[in-house]
Amino acid sequence: MSQSVYLKTACERCSGHIEYPSQLAGQSIECPHCHQMITLPPPPPIPPQRTPSPPPPLVPSSVRSSPAARRHGIFYYVFWGTISLFATLAILFVGFLFLTGAGAAFLIGLSHRPVTVENRTTTAATQNLPGLSETEIEQARSLVTGLNSRTDAIEGTTWYSPDPAHNYQTAVYLYIGQNQTERPWLRWRIRYHGEDWLFIQRYRVKIDDAEAVTVLPTSEIKRENRGGEVWETFDEQAEEHAHVLNQMLAGNTTHLRMEGRERYKDIELGPEQLQRMRDVLLVFRYLGGTWPAD
């Protein structure tokens, strides 16, 4: 059994309020206030109930759209590509230095002042030949008188040289310079004489049965001509080439090639020529000069 719903309305004549059950809506009744017949109004329409919308389905985070990635200009990629290239080269260079013998030699060269001798680089402390014995001193005294000596009156320098120094022919020899205030110095001269230029660029030295080694000039070769004859002269501090000179003086025979741009000339230094060079070196040490042991 449904429960009655009471409605309210107002009388049009007396404006009195009338309360009635909904079942009487639309019927005529007597107004309890003015006793006039009035028609009760129908009940107000019931508004339709709205069905709530279901919540949106949950979307897994894995399928949610991510924000658009930021795009960079071409300069950005070129810049960082260049940085990466130089970083890679630096890493490879450091690896080369520490993992190869050439790299080790390079590091040694950076930490010491190199001394070039016959295309070799040495950084070890130089050990000189010991002082002369009594026998060597006596021998040197007699050898001094056999050398040609000439004193420069202006410079005060005395030059000691063997006989080949003055005949102007092709020759290889050592000679000494000395003044009153300094230690003597020793020089090495290789002189070419001929009718045609060689335009010498380097020298090849083969000592006995050993492999030939190269001697590169460290200063300009002097070139002269006179009366259809030419001279090309290598004249440098002997100590700069001490290693190859020591090998020559310790051997029996030296073959020396003067290599030019288009031709070359070979000469042989036998026991007599090598002994003359040993004698000049002995006099040099006797006069107070020092000479590397190797």
C-alpha positions as CSV (number, residue, x, y, z in Angstrom):
1,M,0.0,0.0,0.0
2,S,1.4,3.3,-1.2
3,Q,1.7,6.2,1.2
4,S,-0.3,9.3,0.4
5,V,1.6,12.4,-0.6
6,Y,0.0,15.8,0.5
7,L,0.0,18.8,-1.7
8,K,-0.7,22.4,-1.0
9,T,-2.6,25.0,-3.0
10,A,-4.3,28.4,-2.5
11,C,-8.0,29.2,-3.0
12,E,-8.4,31.7,-5.8
13,R,-11.2,33.5,-4.0
14,C,-10.1,33.7,-0.4
15,S,-6.5,32.9,-0.9
16,G,-6.7,30.4,1.9
17,H,-4.2,27.6,2.0
18,I,-5.6,24.1,1.4
19,E,-3.7,20.9,2.0
20,Y,-4.9,17.8,0.2
21,P,-3.7,14.3,-0.6
22,S,-2.3,13.8,-4.1
23,Q,-5.1,11.3,-4.9
24,L,-7.6,14.3,-5.0
25,A,-5.6,16.3,-7.6
26,G,-7.8,17.4,-10.5
27,Q,-11.1,17.0,-8.4
28,S,-13.5,19.7,-7.2
29,I,-13.8,20.2,-3.4
30,E,-15.3,22.8,-1.1
31,C,-12.9,25.3,0.2
32,P,-12.8,24.9,4.0
33,H,-12.3,28.7,4.4
34,C,-14.9,30.3,2.1
35,H,-17.0,27.2,1.4
36,Q,-16.8,27.7,-2.4
37,M,-16.2,24.9,-4.8
38,I,-12.7,24.9,-6.2
39,T,-10.8,22.5,-8.5
40,L,-7.6,21.2,-7.1
41,P,-4.6,21.6,-9.4
42,P,-2.8,18.4,-10.7
43,P,0.5,17.5,-9.0
44,P,3.6,19.1,-10.4
45,P,5.5,16.9,-12.9
46,I,8.3,14.9,-11.4
47,P,11.6,16.0,-13.1
48,P,13.5,13.2,-14.7
49,Q,16.4,11.8,-12.7
50,R,19.8,12.2,-14.4
51,T,21.9,9.1,-14.5
52,P,25.4,9.9,-13.4
53,S,28.1,9.4,-16.1
54,P,30.5,6.6,-15.4
55,P,34.1,7.7,-14.6
56,P,36.5,7.6,-17.6
57,P,38.5,4.4,-17.8
58,L,41.9,4.3,-16.3
59,V,44.7,4.4,-18.9
60,P,48.0,2.5,-17.9
61,S,50.9,4.8,-17.5
62,S,52.8,2.8,-20.1
63,V,50.4,3.9,-22.9
64,R,50.0,7.5,-21.8
65,S,51.4,9.9,-24.4
66,S,54.7,11.5,-23.3
67,P,55.3,15.2,-23.9
68,A,57.0,15.9,-27.3
69,A,60.8,15.7,-27.1
70,R,62.7,19.0,-27.4
71,R,64.4,19.3,-30.8
72,H,67.8,20.9,-31.1
73,G,69.3,22.9,-34.0
74,I,72.1,21.7,-36.3
75,F,74.7,23.8,-34.5
76,Y,74.0,21.8,-31.3
77,Y,74.9,18.5,-32.9
78,V,77.9,19.9,-34.8
79,F,79.3,21.4,-31.6
80,W,79.0,18.3,-29.4
81,G,80.2,16.1,-32.3
82,T,83.4,18.2,-32.6
83,I,83.9,18.0,-28.8
84,S,83.5,14.2,-28.9
85,L,86.0,13.9,-31.8
86,F,88.7,15.9,-30.0
87,A,88.1,14.0,-26.8
88,T,88.6,10.7,-28.6
89,L,91.8,11.9,-30.3
90,A,93.2,13.0,-26.9
91,I,92.5,9.6,-25.4
92,L,94.1,7.8,-28.3
93,F,97.2,10.1,-28.1
94,V,97.6,9.5,-24.4
95,G,97.3,5.8,-24.9
96,F,99.9,5.9,-27.6
97,L,102.3,7.7,-25.3
98,F,102.0,5.2,-22.5
99,L,101.7,2.0,-24.4
100,T,104.4,2.3,-27.0
101,G,108.2,2.7,-26.9
102,A,108.0,5.6,-29.2
103,G,105.6,7.3,-26.7
104,A,108.0,6.7,-23.9
105,A,110.9,8.2,-25.9
106,F,108.6,11.2,-26.7
107,L,107.9,11.8,-23.0
108,I,111.6,11.6,-22.2
109,G,112.3,14.1,-24.9
110,L,109.8,16.5,-23.4
111,S,111.5,16.4,-20.0
112,H,115.1,16.7,-21.1
113,R,117.0,18.8,-23.6
114,P,117.9,16.5,-26.5
115,V,121.4,16.3,-28.0
116,T,121.4,15.0,-31.6
117,V,124.3,12.8,-32.6
118,E,124.1,11.1,-35.9
119,N,120.3,11.2,-35.9
120,R,120.2,9.7,-32.4
121,T,118.7,11.5,-29.4
122,T,120.3,10.9,-26.0
123,T,119.3,12.4,-22.7
124,A,121.6,10.5,-20.3
125,A,124.4,12.4,-18.6
126,T,127.5,12.5,-20.8
127,Q,130.5,10.6,-19.4
128,N,133.8,11.9,-20.6
129,L,137.0,10.0,-21.2
130,P,139.3,9.8,-18.1
131,G,142.4,11.9,-17.7
132,L,145.6,11.0,-19.6
133,S,148.1,8.6,-18.3
134,E,151.8,9.6,-18.0
135,T,152.5,7.7,-21.2
136,E,149.7,9.5,-23.1
137,I,150.9,12.9,-21.8
138,E,154.4,12.2,-23.1
139,Q,153.0,11.0,-26.4
140,A,150.8,14.1,-26.8
141,R,153.8,16.4,-26.1
142,S,155.6,15.0,-29.0
143,L,152.6,15.1,-31.2
144,V,151.9,18.8,-30.7
145,T,155.2,19.7,-32.4
146,G,154.2,17.6,-35.4
147,L,151.0,19.6,-36.0
148,N,150.7,22.7,-38.1
149,S,150.0,25.6,-35.8
150,R,148.8,29.1,-36.8
151,T,147.9,32.0,-34.5
152,D,145.3,34.6,-35.4
153,A,146.9,37.9,-34.2
154,I,143.5,39.7,-34.1
155,E,141.4,37.0,-32.3
156,G,144.3,35.5,-30.4
157,T,143.2,32.0,-31.4
158,T,145.8,29.3,-32.2
159,W,144.8,26.6,-34.6
160,Y,146.4,23.1,-34.6
161,S,145.8,21.0,-37.7
162,P,147.4,17.9,-39.5
163,D,149.0,18.1,-42.9
164,P,145.8,17.4,-44.9
165,A,144.4,20.7,-43.7
166,H,146.6,22.7,-46.1
167,N,146.7,20.7,-49.4
168,Y,143.2,21.6,-50.5
169,Q,142.4,18.1,-51.7
170,T,139.6,15.8,-50.6
171,A,140.2,14.9,-47.0
172,V,138.7,14.1,-43.6
173,Y,140.4,15.3,-40.5
174,L,140.1,16.8,-37.0
175,Y,141.7,20.1,-36.0
176,I,141.9,22.1,-32.7
177,G,141.2,25.8,-31.8
178,Q,142.5,27.4,-28.6
179,N,142.8,30.8,-27.1
180,Q,144.2,32.1,-23.8
181,T,141.0,32.3,-21.8
182,E,138.9,29.2,-22.9
183,R,139.3,25.5,-23.1
184,P,140.3,24.2,-26.5
185,W,137.6,23.1,-29.0
186,L,137.7,20.3,-31.5
187,R,136.3,20.5,-35.0
188,W,135.6,17.9,-37.7
189,R,136.1,18.8,-41.4
190,I,135.1,16.8,-44.5
191,R,136.4,18.5,-47.6
192,Y,135.4,17.6,-51.2
193,H,137.5,18.8,-54.1
194,G,136.7,18.2,-57.7
195,E,135.7,19.7,-61.0
196,D,131.9,19.2,-60.7
197,W,129.6,20.2,-57.9
198,L,128.0,17.4,-55.8
199,F,125.7,19.8,-53.8
200,I,126.2,17.5,-50.8
201,Q,123.2,16.9,-48.6
202,R,124.4,14.2,-46.3
203,Y,127.2,11.7,-45.6
204,R,127.0,7.9,-45.2
205,V,129.6,6.3,-43.0
206,K,130.4,2.5,-43.0
207,I,132.9,1.4,-40.3
208,D,134.5,-2.0,-41.0
209,D,131.6,-4.6,-41.3
210,A,129.0,-2.6,-39.5
211,E,125.9,-1.2,-41.3
212,A,126.3,2.3,-42.7
213,V,125.0,5.2,-40.7
214,T,124.0,8.7,-41.8
215,V,125.6,12.0,-40.7
216,L,123.4,15.0,-41.4
217,P,125.1,18.5,-41.4
218,T,123.7,20.8,-38.7
219,S,125.0,23.9,-40.4
220,E,125.3,25.0,-44.0
221,I,128.0,23.3,-46.2
222,K,130.5,25.9,-47.5
223,R,130.9,25.9,-51.3
224,E,133.7,27.6,-53.2
225,N,135.0,27.6,-56.8
226,R,138.2,28.9,-58.4
227,G,139.9,28.2,-61.7
228,G,137.4,25.5,-62.8
229,E,137.8,23.7,-59.4
230,V,135.1,23.4,-56.7
231,W,135.2,22.7,-53.0
232,E,132.3,21.7,-50.7
233,T,133.3,21.7,-47.0
234,F,131.6,20.3,-44.0
235,D,133.1,22.0,-40.9
236,E,131.3,21.5,-37.5
237,Q,132.0,21.0,-33.8
238,A,133.3,17.5,-33.5
239,E,131.4,16.8,-30.2
240,E,128.1,17.1,-32.0
241,H,129.1,13.9,-33.8
242,A,131.1,12.3,-31.0
243,H,129.3,8.9,-31.3
244,V,130.1,8.2,-34.9
245,L,133.6,9.6,-34.5
246,N,134.3,7.3,-31.6
247,Q,133.2,4.4,-33.7
248,M,135.4,5.5,-36.6
249,L,138.5,5.9,-34.3
250,A,137.8,2.5,-32.8
251,G,137.7,0.7,-36.2
252,N,140.3,-0.2,-38.8
253,T,138.7,1.2,-42.0
254,T,136.0,3.7,-42.7
255,H,134.2,4.1,-46.0
256,L,132.6,7.5,-46.4
257,R,130.2,8.5,-49.1
258,M,129.4,12.2,-49.9
259,E,125.9,12.1,-51.2
260,G,124.8,15.0,-53.4
261,R,121.6,15.8,-55.2
262,E,122.5,14.0,-58.4
263,R,125.9,12.3,-57.7
264,Y,128.2,11.1,-54.9
265,K,131.8,10.6,-54.2
266,D,133.3,7.7,-52.1
267,I,136.6,7.9,-50.1
268,E,138.3,5.4,-47.8
269,L,139.9,6.2,-44.5
270,G,142.5,3.6,-43.8
271,P,144.7,3.0,-40.6
272,E,147.0,5.9,-41.4
273,Q,144.2,8.5,-41.7
274,L,142.4,7.2,-38.7
275,Q,145.6,7.2,-36.6
276,R,146.1,10.9,-37.6
277,M,142.6,11.7,-36.2
278,R,143.4,9.8,-33.0
279,D,146.6,11.8,-32.5
280,V,144.7,15.1,-32.9
281,L,142.1,13.9,-30.4
282,L,144.9,13.0,-27.9
283,V,146.5,16.5,-28.3
284,F,143.1,18.1,-27.8
285,R,142.7,16.3,-24.4
286,Y,146.3,17.1,-23.5
287,L,145.6,20.8,-24.1
288,G,142.7,20.6,-21.6
289,G,139.7,19.5,-23.7
290,T,137.2,16.9,-22.6
291,W,135.7,14.3,-24.9
292,P,132.6,12.0,-24.5
293,A,133.4,8.3,-23.9
294,D,130.6,7.3,-26.3
